[in-house]
Amino acid sequence: MSFVNSDGMLISDKVILRRFNAIEHGDLHGVQALVVHQTDAPTAQHTFNGYLAKGSGAHFLIDKNGFVYQTASLKKRCYHVGKLIRSKCLAIDKKTCDSAQMARIQTLSWTAQIKALDAHERAKSYPERYPVNSDSIGIELVGKHLDTSRYESVTAAQNQSLQWLVNELYVHFNLSSGDVYRHPQISYKNPGEASSAVWE
Ligand SMILES: [Zn+2]
C-alpha cells in the first residue's frame, strides 16, 4: 500500500520521487481521471532533461524497466492533456449531444470546428466531458513514436507497474477503470500513443 503525503507525493517503496517544479502550474483541486501517455522519447533521461525547463509534463513517468518515478505533486496541475479536447458525446453516444449546437459547430471549417468543440465541451463537467488538466493526473510511459500512427510497444514491466499505480490511485482518489483514458482518446494526438498500455 501507498499513501499521499502533505506535499502530494505518493509514498511507497515502488515509487522514486523526482519532482520537477518547472512542470507544475498552479493547484490541482480534485482528481477525477487518469490519462495514460507515451513520451515520444527513447529514455527516461530525455524526458527528465525536458522537465528542467518550464513547460508540459505529467505527474508520473514509468521507465521501460518498470521503474515508477513521480515527477510532479498530485496537488499541482500539469499540462499533459493539450489545448483542445475532443467531444465525448460525439465519440461515445451521439444521441446524448446537444444536437442544435453540434449541427452549428459541424458547419465550421475543421480548425474552427475543433476549437468550437473544445469550448462547448469545457462548459460541461466531468464525466459528461473528457478530463482536462485541471481535473486529471497524467502518467507517461517511456516510448518513442515510430510513425504517424504507431508508437513503440509498452513493455510488460511498464504494464505491470501501470496496473499497480492505477490501482493505488483508484483508492486514493476514489476512481474506477472508466476514469482512465489514453491520450489520443481525449485530444488530437498520434492514435498509436499508449495503444498497447494495459491497466485492467
Ligand atoms: Zn500524451
Boltz pocket constraint, residues with backbone or C-beta under 6 A from the ligand:
constraints:
  - pocket:
      binder: B
      contacts: [[A, 36], [A, 37], [A, 38], [A, 80], [A, 183], [A, 189], [A, 193]]
      max_distance: 6.0
